Amino acid sequence: MIDWKIEVLSARPSEEEINALRPDDAIVVSAKWRVFGWDGDVTANVAGVQEFIYDPATDFTPYWDLTEAQVLGWVHAAMGGQRQSYEDMVMQQIEQKKAEPINLPLPWHQTPVVDEVVSSLPGNDTLFGGNVNDTLGGLK
């Protein structure tokens, strides 16, 4: 499974923001992203930074109205075919981790398993620590 997240946005003020002191006009110039992958308990991730060049001919979204999905769309569009390469890197890391040998306990240092059943004494069918209404199996 793969998931993309934006971790940091860097922005600079537009000319209008400088002149009118309007923080909504901040222009995003880069986004730090991270792609996460997992298969069961095995996880991996790759991070990077995507820079953007503002095109005044495109639709402008005020900074505080941006969504993570929108910025991820910008990141993925700017990456082109690289997006699949990053996802493949994450999955390769997961496969490598899954193929790594594991350390097992030494067979001659194992703790023996005790197969004995602990039972109560005959005739003692009340629960300890309870009150007189507590019994085992409904017996009194």
Buried (B, 14 or more C-beta within 10 A) or exposed (E): EEEBEBEEBBBEBBEEBEEEEBEBBBBBEBBBBBBBBBEEEBBBBBEEEBEBEEEEEEEBEEBEEBEEEEBBEBBBEBBEEEBEEBBEBBBEBBEEEEEEEEEEEEEEEEEEEEEEEEEEEEEEEBEEEEEEEEEEEEEE
